[in-house]
Amino acid sequence: MTERLDVAGLQRRLAEFAAARDWEQYHTPKNLVAALSVEASELVEIFQWLTPEQSARVMEEPDTAHRVTDEVADVLAYLLQFCEVLGIDALAALAAKIDRNEQRFPVPEVP
């Protein structure tokens, strides 16, 4: 299935997937944020005992690269579902946060 990859389209696919399985009842903010935390921890687990150098090369090994990619997808899926349930525009939230950080942490002036 080829579909234009955008946040709204992915959120729609996730919602349709959950609805077809009658999972919406479980997709409360509390449950989604807990699942998000679990998936983020599974991503951390892959890197837990790697050196900085090994972590920089993690995508070179196909099996590990596949695991990393899958966990990233799981984290993003739960984050998008969480945002959908709470009515958060994830991209607008990120843009606003970057704007605030640019104000909080200005580029140092060169003397």
JORAMO-V128185 format. One record per pair of residues at least 6 apart in sequence whose C-alpha atoms are under 7 Angstrom apart, sorted by the first residue. I is the first residue (numbers start at 0). J is the second residue. Records with the same first field share a line. If there is no record, write none. Layout:
BEGIN
I->J + J
END
This chain:
BEGIN
10->79 + 80 + 83
17->23
28->81 + 84
31->77 + 81
32->81
34->77
35->74 + 77 + 78
38->70 + 73 + 74
39->74
41->70
42->67 + 70
46->54
57->63 + 64
58->64
82->88 + 89
END
